């Protein structure tokens, strides 16, 4: 096996490179603090990116200030227009939420059957309050409609009278009366007296 000096040099260089890589790998494995820092750094980066993605999703789902202000404005106008209905509705919703909340063991032990009677009575009262609220709202709506109709009739009558007066002022006074056909531009022949 005769090797040339160039082949030996090449083999030595290759062996040195392999030994350097092996030494670096062994040094890395022996350097536990560096490996721990690298692992923690990787986990930190993963958590930061996950939190960043979650905060972006929450930011997209959360309404902006303008939406909240607009909703609050609508709620305020509703409360100003119908405060009694809003109060009754709020009480009914609160009552229903209270009924849906589970009772505790302490409540069951100390109050027991009396709580069931109170709940049933309160539920009936809540239903009655809701029905009364509906009736009040319907009556208010009907009264508003009737008032609007009456006001419309009054305005119509006043407008009609005003137009008739204006027509009398504008039309030539023939025998002291003005015919409706002259005001409307009717082409029907007039009767001669």
Rosetta silent file (secondary structure, phi, psi, omega in degrees, C-alpha in Angstrom):
SEQUENCE: XXXXXXXXXXXXXXXXXXXXXXXXXXXXXXXXXXXXXXXXXXXXXXXXXXXXXXXXXXXXXXXXXXXXXXXXXXXXXXXXXXXXXXXXXXXXXXXXXXXXXXXXXXXXXXXXXXXXXXXXXXXXXXXXXXXXXXXXXXXXXXXXXXXXXXXXXXXXXXXXXXXXXXXXXXXXXXXXXXXXXXXXXXXXXXXXX
SCORE:     score description
SCORE:     0.000 S_00000001
   1 L     0.000   92.074 -179.844    0.000    0.000    0.000 S_00000001
   2 L   -99.168  118.089  178.026    1.902    2.740   -1.215 S_00000001
   3 L  -110.322  144.710  178.377    0.295    6.062   -0.631 S_00000001
   4 L   -82.228  161.679 -178.944    1.574    9.208   -2.011 S_00000001
   5 H   -64.999  -31.961  178.346    2.344   12.131    0.189 S_00000001
   6 H   -67.026  -39.646  179.098   -0.555   14.128   -1.315 S_00000001
   7 H   -66.320  -40.158  178.941   -3.016   11.378   -0.430 S_00000001
   8 H   -64.709  -42.219  179.050   -1.666   11.244    3.119 S_00000001
   9 H   -62.058  -41.297 -179.591   -1.945   15.015    3.502 S_00000001
  10 H   -65.761  -41.066  179.967   -5.521   14.925    2.233 S_00000001
  11 H   -66.978  -39.066  178.540   -6.408   12.117    4.631 S_00000001
  12 H   -64.654  -43.426  179.511   -4.825   13.957    7.557 S_00000001
  13 H   -62.769  -41.941 -179.518   -6.766   17.146    6.672 S_00000001
  14 H   -65.791  -42.474  179.554   -9.995   15.218    6.467 S_00000001
  15 H   -63.973  -41.209  177.812   -9.342   13.508    9.806 S_00000001
  16 H   -60.324  -44.098 -179.952   -8.547   16.867   11.425 S_00000001
  17 H   -62.145  -42.686  178.867  -11.869   18.313   10.148 S_00000001
  18 H   -64.499  -41.180  179.739  -13.786   15.333   11.507 S_00000001
  19 H   -64.944  -38.842  179.553  -11.975   15.613   14.849 S_00000001
  20 H   -65.320  -43.321  178.585  -12.789   19.360   15.007 S_00000001
  21 H   -62.865  -43.030  179.074  -16.490   18.696   14.323 S_00000001
  22 H   -63.664  -42.386  179.352  -16.539   15.933   16.957 S_00000001
  23 H   -64.274  -41.140  177.748  -14.779   18.193   19.480 S_00000001
  24 H   -63.336  -41.311  179.508  -17.288   20.983   18.813 S_00000001
  25 H   -65.466  -42.289  178.402  -20.204   18.567   19.275 S_00000001
  26 H   -65.517  -39.304  179.446  -18.737   17.237   22.516 S_00000001
  27 H   -64.752  -40.722  179.080  -18.107   20.785   23.766 S_00000001
  28 H   -63.785  -43.674  179.959  -21.704   21.755   22.977 S_00000001
  29 H   -66.995  -32.331 -179.860  -23.048   18.690   24.808 S_00000001
  30 H   -78.191  -21.629 -177.751  -20.811   19.404   27.778 S_00000001
  31 L   -90.159   77.858 -176.971  -21.884   23.075   27.883 S_00000001
  32 H   -63.289  -42.914 -179.899  -25.268   22.575   29.644 S_00000001
  33 H   -59.037  -40.479  179.881  -25.848   26.277   30.483 S_00000001
  34 H   -66.256  -42.811  178.932  -25.556   27.293   26.818 S_00000001
  35 H   -63.539  -38.342  178.958  -27.869   24.507   25.713 S_00000001
  36 H   -64.289  -43.587  177.559  -30.373   25.504   28.419 S_00000001
  37 H   -61.158  -42.528  178.443  -30.261   29.135   27.277 S_00000001
  38 H   -61.840  -44.120 -179.472  -30.828   28.059   23.678 S_00000001
  39 H   -64.215  -46.038  179.029  -33.787   25.871   24.689 S_00000001
  40 H   -62.599  -40.555  178.648  -35.310   28.610   26.846 S_00000001
  41 H   -61.208  -42.364  178.069  -34.777   31.119   24.042 S_00000001
  42 H   -63.080  -43.860  179.794  -36.601   28.856   21.573 S_00000001
  43 H   -65.402  -40.480  179.066  -39.501   28.364   23.988 S_00000001
  44 H   -61.181  -44.855  179.113  -39.639   32.095   24.702 S_00000001
  45 H   -61.690  -39.906  179.148  -39.812   32.887   20.991 S_00000001
  46 H   -65.497  -41.583 -179.410  -42.617   30.340   20.533 S_00000001
  47 H   -67.899  -42.929  179.993  -44.603   31.792   23.450 S_00000001
  48 H   -61.365  -41.926 -179.916  -44.100   35.379   22.282 S_00000001
  49 H   -68.958  -36.784  178.219  -45.316   34.530   18.802 S_00000001
  50 H   -66.831  -43.285  179.026  -48.334   32.637   20.201 S_00000001
  51 H   -65.971  -39.296  177.529  -49.245   35.509   22.533 S_00000001
  52 H   -61.568  -41.984  177.657  -48.772   37.992   19.711 S_00000001
  53 H   -66.051  -40.096  179.191  -51.128   35.991   17.520 S_00000001
  54 H   -67.446  -41.248  179.938  -53.682   35.693   20.317 S_00000001
  55 H   -67.312  -33.615  176.524  -53.541   39.399   21.113 S_00000001
  56 H   -66.564  -39.420  179.031  -54.013   40.210   17.431 S_00000001
  57 H   -66.242  -41.190  177.869  -57.067   37.917   17.326 S_00000001
  58 H   -65.867  -40.665  178.534  -58.499   39.533   20.461 S_00000001
  59 H   -62.273  -37.365  178.406  -57.815   42.975   19.025 S_00000001
  60 H   -70.853  -34.461 -177.488  -59.680   42.063   15.842 S_00000001
  61 H   -81.355  -22.644 -178.182  -62.635   40.656   17.787 S_00000001
  62 L   -80.676  132.248  179.164  -62.877   43.564   20.223 S_00000001
  63 L   -68.452  148.517  179.100  -65.016   46.481   19.019 S_00000001
  64 L   -80.721  175.863 -175.629  -63.261   49.793   18.631 S_00000001
  65 H   -60.423  -36.793 -179.025  -64.159   52.937   20.548 S_00000001
  66 H   -65.292  -40.763  178.539  -66.473   54.250   17.837 S_00000001
  67 H   -64.322  -42.306  179.753  -68.569   51.061   17.867 S_00000001
  68 H   -64.937  -43.686  179.649  -68.847   51.148   21.644 S_00000001
  69 H   -62.790  -40.097  179.579  -69.774   54.838   21.619 S_00000001
  70 H   -65.360  -42.744  178.557  -72.421   54.240   18.954 S_00000001
  71 H   -64.316  -40.633  178.612  -73.932   51.350   20.925 S_00000001
  72 H   -65.088  -37.932  177.719  -73.963   53.419   24.099 S_00000001
  73 H   -62.809  -42.825  178.485  -75.684   56.268   22.228 S_00000001
  74 H   -63.961  -42.012  179.350  -78.413   53.925   20.994 S_00000001
  75 H   -64.584  -39.538  179.341  -78.889   52.518   24.493 S_00000001
  76 H   -64.942  -44.237  179.019  -79.089   56.029   25.965 S_00000001
  77 H   -63.294  -39.081  177.823  -81.696   57.118   23.401 S_00000001
  78 H   -63.040  -43.101 -179.977  -83.729   53.981   24.109 S_00000001
  79 H   -65.830  -36.146  179.428  -83.606   54.672   27.842 S_00000001
  80 H   -70.921  -36.256 -178.912  -84.666   58.284   27.313 S_00000001
  81 H   -75.483  -35.773 -174.160  -87.589   57.328   25.066 S_00000001
  82 L  -141.722   71.552 -176.414  -88.904   54.480   27.192 S_00000001
  83 H   -69.101  -34.904 -179.056  -87.483   54.464   30.727 S_00000001
  84 H   -68.368  -45.177  178.934  -90.320   52.454   32.274 S_00000001
  85 H   -61.894  -40.289  178.927  -90.120   49.730   29.653 S_00000001
  86 H   -65.060  -40.626  179.412  -86.352   49.585   30.026 S_00000001
  87 H   -65.412  -43.318  179.797  -86.654   49.297   33.812 S_00000001
  88 H   -65.178  -44.594  178.748  -89.240   46.544   33.558 S_00000001
  89 H   -62.409  -41.878  178.737  -87.194   44.680   30.959 S_00000001
  90 H   -63.601  -41.261  178.649  -84.034   45.014   33.072 S_00000001
  91 H   -64.698  -40.692  179.802  -85.824   43.727   36.152 S_00000001
  92 H   -65.058  -42.752  179.305  -87.218   40.787   34.204 S_00000001
  93 H   -64.466  -43.252  177.893  -83.800   39.892   32.788 S_00000001
  94 H   -62.586  -39.980  179.757  -82.213   40.131   36.245 S_00000001
  95 H   -64.641  -44.963  179.910  -84.933   38.033   37.739 S_00000001
  96 H   -64.286  -40.187  177.386  -84.574   35.339   35.093 S_00000001
  97 H   -61.873  -39.803  177.586  -80.803   35.319   35.557 S_00000001
  98 H   -64.141  -37.011  178.896  -81.338   34.846   39.294 S_00000001
  99 H   -69.824  -34.199 -177.763  -83.663   31.936   38.672 S_00000001
 100 H   -77.712  -20.685  178.791  -81.217   30.279   36.314 S_00000001
 101 L   -68.063  134.337 -178.399  -78.323   30.528   38.772 S_00000001
 102 L   -70.005  146.287  178.346  -77.915   27.229   40.618 S_00000001
 103 L   -80.026  151.172 -179.661  -78.689   27.185   44.298 S_00000001
 104 L   -87.056  166.429  179.058  -75.917   26.395   46.728 S_00000001
 105 H   -62.692  -38.850 -179.476  -75.850   23.517   49.175 S_00000001
 106 H   -62.787  -43.181  178.577  -76.181   25.988   52.050 S_00000001
 107 H   -62.549  -43.390 -179.574  -79.334   27.472   50.491 S_00000001
 108 H   -62.903  -40.194 -178.388  -80.811   24.028   49.993 S_00000001
 109 H   -69.862  -45.393 -172.020  -80.101   23.007   53.599 S_00000001
 110 H   -85.887  -36.574 -174.406  -81.316   26.163   55.320 S_00000001
 111 L  -100.306  -43.232  174.917  -84.107   27.369   53.116 S_00000001
 112 L    53.857 -125.156 -174.276  -85.177   24.180   51.348 S_00000001
 113 H   -62.761  -30.291  179.529  -88.846   24.012   50.322 S_00000001
 114 H   -61.820  -35.918  179.278  -89.491   27.626   51.246 S_00000001
 115 H   -64.009  -39.057  178.232  -87.015   28.673   48.526 S_00000001
 116 H   -62.935  -42.915  177.881  -88.960   26.697   45.951 S_00000001
 117 H   -63.239  -42.771 -179.878  -92.194   28.456   46.964 S_00000001
 118 H   -64.767  -41.084  179.537  -90.487   31.856   46.842 S_00000001
 119 H   -63.534  -42.715 -179.890  -89.008   31.077   43.436 S_00000001
 120 H   -64.511  -43.936  178.652  -92.372   30.005   42.063 S_00000001
 121 H   -63.458  -43.263 -179.974  -94.074   33.114   43.453 S_00000001
 122 H   -66.320  -36.956  178.164  -91.318   35.345   42.144 S_00000001
 123 H   -63.506  -42.571  178.366  -91.471   33.674   38.739 S_00000001
 124 H   -63.709  -42.967  178.679  -95.204   34.341   38.557 S_00000001
 125 H   -63.163  -38.501  177.868  -94.672   37.962   39.616 S_00000001
 126 H   -63.967  -42.423  177.651  -91.982   38.324   36.970 S_00000001
 127 H   -63.045  -42.374  178.303  -94.297   36.976   34.281 S_00000001
 128 H   -62.984  -42.330  179.380  -97.044   39.367   35.411 S_00000001
 129 H   -63.178  -40.627  178.740  -94.614   42.297   35.365 S_00000001
 130 H   -65.017  -43.027  177.741  -93.496   41.357   31.881 S_00000001
 131 H   -63.053  -42.661  178.388  -97.094   41.079   30.683 S_00000001
 132 H   -63.743  -40.294  177.877  -97.953   44.446   32.234 S_00000001
 133 H   -60.830  -41.641  177.067  -94.905   45.993   30.619 S_00000001
 134 H   -62.951  -44.088 -179.931  -96.036   44.675   27.256 S_00000001
 135 H   -61.874  -43.439  179.414  -99.552   46.031   27.822 S_00000001
 136 H   -62.269  -42.895  179.913  -98.217   49.453   28.809 S_00000001
 137 H   -64.361  -40.684  179.002  -96.010   49.558   25.740 S_00000001
 138 H   -66.688  -41.660  178.555  -98.899   48.550   23.470 S_00000001
 139 H   -63.535  -41.547  179.022 -101.208   51.123   25.040 S_00000001
 140 H   -63.277  -41.282  178.420  -98.570   53.825   24.662 S_00000001
 141 H   -64.622  -43.717  179.089  -98.090   52.877   21.012 S_00000001
 142 H   -63.692  -41.817  179.162 -101.846   52.900   20.352 S_00000001
 143 H   -64.330  -38.965  178.579 -102.229   56.255   22.068 S_00000001
 144 H   -64.855  -39.983  179.115  -99.400   57.689   19.993 S_00000001
 145 H   -65.388  -45.443  179.619 -101.014   56.424   16.787 S_00000001
 146 H   -62.365  -41.893  178.580 -104.410   57.863   17.735 S_00000001
 147 H   -62.028  -42.242  179.690 -102.827   61.206   18.636 S_00000001
 148 H   -65.087  -40.380  178.775 -101.002   61.282   15.318 S_00000001
 149 H   -64.228  -46.568  179.920 -104.208   60.489   13.410 S_00000001
 150 H   -60.678  -45.269  179.750 -106.172   63.171   15.260 S_00000001
 151 H   -62.885  -38.929  177.211 -103.453   65.716   14.714 S_00000001
 152 H   -63.328  -41.170  177.525 -103.345   64.789   11.026 S_00000001
 153 H   -63.660  -44.320  179.812 -107.107   65.319   10.722 S_00000001
 154 H   -61.967  -45.147  179.537 -106.878   68.690   12.468 S_00000001
 155 H   -62.843  -39.423  178.694 -104.011   69.793   10.243 S_00000001
 156 H   -63.575  -42.644  179.126 -105.921   68.615    7.167 S_00000001
 157 H   -65.399  -42.925  179.213 -109.027   70.567    8.174 S_00000001
 158 H   -63.732  -40.532  178.877 -106.984   73.693    8.896 S_00000001
 159 H   -65.543  -40.817  179.288 -105.205   73.372    5.552 S_00000001
 160 H   -63.018  -45.466  178.828 -108.505   72.897    3.750 S_00000001
 161 H   -63.034  -41.595 -179.949 -110.008   75.977    5.404 S_00000001
 162 H   -63.252  -42.547  178.960 -106.903   78.004    4.644 S_00000001
 163 H   -65.348  -39.692  178.989 -106.969   76.982    0.987 S_00000001
 164 H   -64.386  -40.654  177.578 -110.648   77.844    0.703 S_00000001
 165 H   -62.902  -44.514 -179.949 -110.003   81.285    2.193 S_00000001
 166 H   -63.172  -39.797  179.859 -107.112   81.897   -0.191 S_00000001
 167 H   -65.342  -37.749  178.753 -109.222   80.767   -3.103 S_00000001
 168 H   -66.751  -37.289  179.628 -112.001   83.190   -2.125 S_00000001
 169 H   -68.185  -37.799 -175.244 -109.500   86.023   -1.897 S_00000001
 170 H   -82.084  -39.335 -174.505 -107.980   85.268   -5.291 S_00000001
 171 L   -71.908  144.839  176.189 -111.116   84.381   -7.287 S_00000001
 172 L   -63.864  143.120 -174.843 -113.253   87.181   -8.731 S_00000001
 173 L   -86.975   93.446  177.180 -116.315   87.798   -6.622 S_00000001
 174 E  -104.160  110.308  178.278 -119.253   86.821   -8.842 S_00000001
 175 L    61.834   21.215  173.443 -122.439   86.875   -6.857 S_00000001
 176 L    79.602    4.697  179.485 -120.431   86.420   -3.681 S_00000001
 177 E  -131.117  156.361  177.585 -119.570   82.728   -4.238 S_00000001
 178 L  -124.671  133.384 -178.902 -116.737   80.861   -5.795 S_00000001
 179 L   -86.196  151.032  179.107 -117.193   77.504   -7.404 S_00000001
 180 H   -66.522  -30.859 -178.399 -114.902   74.614   -6.629 S_00000001
 181 H   -68.184  -30.367  178.207 -114.461   73.919  -10.343 S_00000001
 182 H   -70.943  -28.589  178.767 -112.864   77.317  -10.875 S_00000001
 183 H   -76.699  -34.009 -176.430 -110.311   76.518   -8.154 S_00000001
 184 H   -91.173   -7.546 -179.814 -109.472   73.095   -9.541 S_00000001
 185 L    79.008   28.479 -178.088 -109.371   74.171  -13.176 S_00000001
 186 L   -67.445  144.998 -179.433 -112.264   71.949  -14.196 S_00000001
 187 L   -99.888   10.033  178.673 -113.340   72.166  -17.814 S_00000001
 188 L   -72.835  141.416  179.433 -116.972   71.311  -17.171 S_00000001
 189 L   -66.380  141.833 -179.851 -119.343   74.007  -18.351 S_00000001
 190 L   -85.678  149.581  175.520 -120.789   76.176  -15.643 S_00000001
 191 L   -78.192  142.334  178.613 -124.503   76.592  -15.197 S_00000001
 192 L   -95.184  138.569 -179.188 -125.848   80.045  -15.981 S_00000001
 193 L   -75.415    0.000    0.000 -128.154   81.646  -13.416 S_00000001
